[in-house]
């Protein structure tokens, strides 16, 4: 009985081992799969001489502006222009009631005539007294007194002549003429308005061609542009253009003509003015304009596309292809924006290859399947092809959509 149980147990062990052996031999060991590489597009860092420009918010102001005021008081009885009209220097604008000034002229002339009569009578008496003095018929004191009276009447006549001149000038000033050529404002007064001498503005007139674009720059920017100016002193190397609020670039180039003598205390900025021709009158004072200054070139500048740059915690970095084909992170110091690129002052070299597409969820140390592309294929350019308004729209769109092209935070 004991032997049978032992035999049965041995048989079971043998069967179990056999099953294990046959099962192990029947299973094939599956090979371990290699990790998937992340598909990205890459391009070489660009190095080239790069012209740079700077843009500033500005507005247009007239080169000359005059508030036309009456020199005499009275009611406006006639108006020969309308607001917004272009006028020439010397053109008649307004007529002020001149009745009282005509009366003043007549009164002044009458007073002058009386003064001249008194002077003539005194001169006749003086001549007669001088003849009598020669004959010792009157005292010398009488002649002296008469001579003083003649001088008094002469002074009175001159005063009256001045009054006539003033009265005639006041009468002439009842007609108001344009002091300069330009366009009138719409602040012109209506007929019947009482105007005070030197107090009431009848209308504002300003010159429209040429016109100023006024803007402010920082101290460092001013010094940089003055350095460029000094290096090319034979001509003005600073090219000035403006972009209007509808995104159009104004076809005429301007030049800087005025610079303030001191920095603003509250902002540390310097006010500058550039003058532009305005033959068609398209530009008007008060319009917004983006002022662009260009003319400086950075030799052998290092450039990376804007879309390759990511930012985190105030740091900027790009993802490059390492020697082993894996992604590596490189911190970069950014300079000025030029078209589709940033100028990089530190962090990469012309030998680096960086990722420009496929950055979503890309981290350091990932195996890359890199496809090299050109700037033309990606649509990158050194030209500033977007307006400030388009840039604002793009910025908002990319911030709302993390996968949108150009989003620096994707």
C-alpha positions in Angstrom: 0.0 0.0 0.0 2.8 2.3 0.9 4.6 1.4 -2.3 1.6 2.2 -4.5 1.2 5.6 -3.1 4.9 6.4 -3.6 4.7 5.2 -7.2 1.6 7.3 -7.9 3.4 10.4 -6.5 6.4 9.8 -8.7 4.3 9.4 -11.8 2.5 12.7 -11.1 5.8 14.6 -10.7 7.2 13.2 -14.0 4.0 14.2 -15.8 4.2 17.7 -14.4 7.8 18.2 -15.4 7.0 16.8 -18.9 4.2 19.4 -19.3 6.5 22.2 -18.2 9.2 21.1 -20.6 6.9 20.7 -23.6 5.1 24.0 -22.8 8.4 25.9 -22.6 9.6 24.5 -25.9 6.4 25.4 -27.6 6.4 29.1 -26.8 8.5 31.5 -28.9 10.3 34.4 -27.1 9.1 37.8 -28.7 11.9 40.3 -29.5 11.8 43.6 -27.6 10.6 46.5 -29.8 12.8 49.7 -30.2 11.2 52.9 -28.9 9.5 55.2 -31.5 11.4 58.2 -32.7 9.6 61.6 -32.6 9.1 63.2 -36.0 10.4 66.8 -36.2 11.5 69.4 -38.7 14.8 71.0 -38.2 17.0 73.6 -39.8 20.5 75.0 -39.3 21.0 78.2 -37.3 21.4 81.1 -39.7 24.4 83.4 -39.6 24.5 86.5 -41.9 24.9 90.3 -41.9 21.5 91.5 -40.7 19.9 94.9 -41.2 17.9 95.8 -38.1 15.1 98.3 -37.5 13.1 99.7 -34.6 9.5 100.7 -34.4 7.8 103.2 -32.2 4.3 104.4 -31.5 3.8 107.9 -32.7 1.3 110.4 -34.0 1.2 113.1 -36.7 1.4 116.8 -35.9 1.3 119.9 -38.2 4.5 121.6 -38.9 2.8 125.0 -38.2 -0.4 125.8 -36.5 -1.9 129.2 -35.8 -5.0 130.2 -33.8 -6.4 133.1 -35.7 -7.7 135.8 -33.4 -9.2 139.1 -34.0 -7.2 142.2 -33.2 -10.4 144.2 -32.6 -13.6 143.5 -30.8 -17.0 143.3 -32.4 -19.6 141.0 -34.1 -18.7 138.8 -37.0 -20.8 140.1 -39.9 -19.4 138.2 -42.8 -17.6 134.9 -43.2 -15.8 134.0 -46.4 -14.7 130.4 -45.7 -15.9 127.2 -44.2 -14.3 124.8 -41.7 -11.8 122.3 -43.3 -11.2 124.5 -46.3 -7.7 125.0 -47.7 -6.7 128.7 -47.8 -3.8 130.7 -49.1 -1.8 133.2 -47.1 -3.5 136.6 -47.3 -6.9 135.2 -48.2 -9.9 137.0 -46.6 -11.5 134.9 -43.8 -13.9 137.1 -41.7 -15.4 140.6 -41.6 -16.1 142.2 -38.2 -18.6 145.1 -37.8 -16.6 148.2 -38.6 -19.1 151.0 -38.0 -17.5 152.1 -34.7 -14.1 152.0 -36.2 -15.1 154.1 -39.1 -16.4 156.7 -36.6 -13.1 156.5 -34.7 -11.2 157.2 -37.9 -13.4 160.3 -38.6 -13.1 161.6 -35.1 -9.3 161.1 -35.1 -9.0 162.9 -38.4 -11.1 165.8 -37.1 -8.9 166.1 -34.0 -5.8 166.0 -36.2 -7.2 168.8 -38.4 -7.9 170.9 -35.3 -4.4 170.3 -34.0 -2.9 171.3 -37.3 -4.9 174.5 -37.3 -3.7 175.4 -33.8 -0.1 174.6 -34.8 -0.4 176.8 -37.9 -1.8 179.8 -35.9 0.9 179.4 -33.3 3.6 179.3 -36.0 2.2 182.5 -37.6 2.2 184.3 -34.2 5.8 183.1 -33.6 6.9 184.5 -36.9 5.3 187.9 -36.2 6.8 188.0 -32.7 10.2 187.3 -34.0 9.9 190.2 -36.4 8.8 192.5 -33.6 11.7 191.3 -31.5 14.2 192.4 -34.2 12.6 195.9 -33.9 12.8 195.7 -30.1 9.0 196.1 -30.1 8.3 193.2 -27.7 10.2 191.5 -25.0 12.3 188.4 -25.7 10.3 186.4 -23.2 7.2 186.8 -25.3 9.0 185.1 -28.3 10.3 182.4 -26.1 6.9 181.7 -24.7 5.4 181.6 -28.2 8.1 179.2 -29.4 7.3 176.8 -26.6 3.6 177.0 -27.5 4.4 176.1 -31.1 6.3 173.0 -29.9 3.4 172.0 -27.7 0.9 172.3 -30.7 3.4 170.3 -32.8 3.4 167.5 -30.3 -0.4 167.6 -30.1 -0.6 167.3 -33.9 1.8 164.4 -33.9 -0.3 162.7 -31.2 -3.4 163.2 -33.2 -1.7 161.8 -36.3 -0.8 158.7 -34.4 -4.5 158.4 -33.3 -5.5 158.6 -36.9 -3.0 155.9 -37.8 -4.3 153.6 -35.0 -7.9 154.2 -35.9 -7.2 153.3 -39.5 -5.3 150.2 -38.4 -8.3 149.1 -36.2 -10.6 149.7 -39.2 -8.3 147.6 -41.4 -8.2 144.9 -38.7 -12.0 144.4 -39.0 -11.0 142.3 -42.1 -9.3 139.1 -40.9 -6.9 137.5 -43.4 -5.1 134.1 -43.4 -1.6 134.5 -41.8 -0.3 131.4 -43.7 -1.4 128.9 -46.2 -2.9 125.7 -44.9 -6.1 123.9 -43.9 -8.7 125.5 -41.6 -10.0 123.6 -38.6 -13.7 123.1 -38.0 -13.6 125.3 -34.9 -14.6 128.4 -37.0 -17.0 130.8 -35.4 -20.4 131.6 -36.8 -21.7 134.9 -38.2 -23.1 137.0 -35.4 -20.5 135.8 -32.8 -19.1 138.6 -30.7 -15.3 138.3 -30.6 -12.9 140.0 -28.2 -9.7 141.4 -29.3 -6.9 138.9 -28.7 -9.3 136.6 -26.8 -11.5 134.8 -29.2 -10.2 132.2 -31.7 -11.9 132.7 -35.0 -10.4 129.5 -36.5 -7.3 127.4 -36.4 -5.2 127.0 -39.4 -2.4 124.5 -39.9 0.1 123.6 -42.5 -0.5 120.1 -44.1 2.5 119.7 -46.4 5.0 118.8 -45.1 3.9 117.1 -41.8 5.6 115.8 -38.7 5.6 112.3 -37.2 6.4 112.7 -33.5 7.6 109.7 -31.4 9.7 108.9 -28.3 12.8 106.7 -28.0 14.9 105.6 -25.0 18.2 107.0 -24.0 20.1 103.8 -25.1 18.3 103.7 -28.5 19.2 107.4 -29.1 22.9 106.7 -28.3 22.9 103.7 -30.7 21.4 105.6 -33.6 23.8 108.5 -33.0 26.6 106.1 -33.2 25.3 104.9 -36.6 25.0 108.5 -37.7 28.6 109.3 -36.7 29.9 106.2 -38.6 28.2 107.3 -41.8 28.5 111.1 -41.5 28.4 111.8 -45.2 24.7 111.3 -45.4 21.8 110.5 -43.1 21.9 106.7 -42.7 18.7 106.6 -40.6 15.8 105.7 -42.9 12.4 106.7 -41.5 9.1 105.3 -42.7 5.6 105.2 -41.1 2.8 102.6 -41.2 -0.7 104.0 -40.9 -3.5 102.6 -38.7 -4.9 100.5 -41.6 -1.7 98.7 -42.0 -0.5 100.4 -45.1 3.1 101.7 -45.3 3.2 105.4 -46.4 5.0 105.6 -49.8 7.2 108.6 -48.9 10.3 108.3 -46.7 10.9 110.9 -44.1 13.9 112.3 -42.2 14.6 113.2 -38.6 14.7 117.0 -38.3 14.0 117.7 -34.6 15.2 116.2 -31.3 14.2 117.5 -27.9 17.0 119.0 -25.8 16.4 116.8 -22.8 15.0 113.5 -21.6 11.5 113.5 -20.1 12.0 113.2 -16.3 9.0 110.8 -15.8 9.7 108.4 -18.6 13.4 108.8 -19.5 12.5 109.0 -23.2 13.5 111.6 -25.8 10.9 113.2 -28.1 11.9 113.2 -31.8 10.2 114.5 -35.0 10.5 113.2 -38.5 9.2 115.3 -41.4 7.3 113.7 -44.3 6.0 115.1 -47.6 2.2 115.1 -47.8 1.4 116.3 -51.4 -2.0 114.5 -51.5 -3.1 115.6 -48.0 -3.6 112.0 -46.9 -1.9 112.6 -43.6 -3.6 114.8 -41.1 -2.5 115.9 -37.6 -3.6 113.6 -34.8 -3.4 110.4 -36.9 -1.7 107.4 -35.3 1.4 106.1 -37.0 4.0 103.4 -36.4 7.4 105.0 -37.0 10.2 102.7 -38.2 13.9 103.7 -38.0 16.3 101.5 -40.0 19.9 101.8 -41.3 22.0 99.7 -38.9 23.4 96.4 -39.9 24.8 93.7 -37.5 27.6 91.8 -39.1 27.5 87.9 -38.8 24.4 88.0 -36.6 23.1 84.6 -35.3 19.5 84.1 -36.2 16.9 81.5 -35.0 13.2 81.4 -36.1 10.8 82.8 -33.6 8.7 79.7 -33.7 11.7 77.6 -32.5 12.0 79.7 -29.3 10.1 78.6 -26.2 9.9 80.4 -22.9 9.5 79.1 -19.4 9.8 81.0 -16.1 11.4 84.0 -17.7 14.0 81.9 -19.6 14.2 81.5 -23.4 15.4 78.2 -24.9 15.5 76.2 -28.1 15.6 72.4 -28.6 18.5 71.3 -30.8 19.6 67.9 -32.3 22.4 66.4 -30.2 25.3 64.4 -31.6 23.5 61.2 -30.7 20.4 62.2 -32.5 18.5 63.0 -29.3 16.9 66.3 -28.3 18.9 68.7 -26.1 17.8 72.0 -24.6 19.9 75.2 -25.1 19.2 78.4 -23.2 19.5 81.5 -25.4 19.8 85.2 -24.9 17.5 87.0 -27.4 18.2 90.2 -29.1 16.1 92.2 -31.5 13.3 90.6 -33.6 13.9 90.7 -37.3 11.1 89.5 -39.5 10.5 85.8 -38.7 13.7 85.5 -36.6 15.3 86.5 -33.3 18.9 87.7 -33.2 20.6 85.5 -30.6 23.4 87.0 -28.6 24.3 83.8 -26.7 23.4 80.2 -26.5 23.8 78.7 -30.0 26.4 78.6 -32.8 26.1 78.4 -36.6 26.9 74.7 -36.3 23.7 73.9 -34.3 20.6 72.3 -35.8 17.4 73.3 -34.0 13.8 72.0 -34.1 11.4 74.3 -35.8 8.3 72.1 -36.0 7.1 69.2 -33.8 7.8 70.9 -30.5 4.6 69.7 -28.9 5.4 67.7 -25.8 9.0 67.4 -26.9 11.4 67.1 -24.0 15.2 66.7 -23.7 16.6 63.3 -24.4 14.0 62.1 -26.9 15.2 60.2 -30.0 14.4 62.3 -33.1 13.5 61.5 -36.6 14.7 64.8 -38.1 13.8 66.2 -41.5 15.9 69.1 -42.5 14.0 72.0 -44.1 14.9 75.4 -45.5 13.7 78.9 -44.5 11.8 79.2 -47.8 9.9 75.9 -47.2 8.9 77.2 -43.8 8.0 80.7 -45.0 10.6 82.4 -42.8 11.8 85.8 -43.9 13.9 88.7 -42.6 11.3 91.2 -43.8 8.7 92.5 -41.3 5.6 91.5 -43.3 3.0 91.9 -40.6 1.5 95.1 -39.4 1.3 95.9 -35.6 -2.5 95.2 -35.8 -1.9 91.8 -37.5 0.7 91.0 -34.9 -1.7 91.7 -32.1 -4.3 89.4 -33.8 -1.7 86.6 -34.3 -0.5 86.9 -30.7 -4.1 86.5 -29.4 -4.8 83.6 -31.7 -1.7 81.7 -30.7 -2.2 82.3 -27.0 -5.7 80.9 -27.4 -4.6 77.9 -29.4 -1.4 76.2 -28.0 -1.0 74.2 -31.2 -1.2 77.2 -33.5 1.8 77.9 -35.7 4.1 80.6 -34.2 3.0 79.9 -30.6 6.2 80.2 -28.5 4.6 78.4 -25.5 3.6 75.2 -27.3 
